Amino acid sequence: MVNITTPIKAEARDLNFFYSNGNQALKSINMPLYEKKITALIGPSGCGKSTFLRCFNRMHDLYPGNKYQGQIVMHPDNTNILEAGVDPIEVRMRISMVFQKPNPFPKTIYENVAYGLRVRDEKNKRTLDDKVEEALKGAALWNEVKDRLQDLAFNLSGGQQQRLCIARALATDPEIMLFDEPTSALDPIATANIEELMSELKEKLTILVVTHNMQQAARVSDYTAYMYLGELMEYGDTNQIFTRPTRKETEDYITGKFG
């Protein structure tokens, strides 16, 4: 069972999503994200996991014709981040995202991390230096790059580039971080590093992660949501979902009979 004493950081309320071609990708999803916990989204390809994830930082706004219905409410301020008057840029400062493949900008390591701060019009060099160092430390990358901050980010290994993207996301002090299959392009050692990092990050923020890797979901998450065909089929404590799912569909997926 879900621990009702843990505060809720954000929640989807009757959330529907339609792509510009009219295809309904999400159907009446109601789901909380608990504060300073990791929630994993699992389910077969095309079930709506990434679509749901991207609603949280309004990524779908970048393509005309996409449409949200319902709410995603942030706590404690009770802001519905899908309301028309809410600036998507501000939403993306509060809710940052790390993608499947590392996507550093064609800039230096330093400028990659400072990017979001510069968007916020931060010009004080001391502040920028401090925040860049803090973010790189938060992403467990500082010791590897502190003497080469002016190197191009592309010179880093794949695992380092992904941690750089995490540092870039951390620099704006987000309240929630979204991870869209963050280790699918990485080797096992880099994957273990990212998983360990996620466990450390939940000390200070809330995490929602899409993963196709069932073992990863079981290892890193506190809560798990199983999605199928745009619907939330089951949601609960990770241990319970993996050992005593209440729905046969969930059990079939987890045991490999389906999907």
Secondary structure, DSSP 8 states (H G I E B T S, - for coil): ---TTS-EEEEEEEEEEE-TTS-EEEEEEEEEEETT-EEEEE-STTSSHHHHHHHTTTGGGGSTT-EEEEEEEETTTTEETTSTTS-HHHHHHHEEEE-SS----SSBHHHHHHHHHHHTT---HHHHHHHHHHHHHHTT-HHHHTT-TTSBGGGS-HHHHHHHHHHHHHTT--SEEEEESTTTTS-HHHHHHHHHHHHHHTTTSEEEEE-S-HHHHHHH-SEEEEEETTEEEEEEEHHHHHHS-SSHHHHHHHTTS--
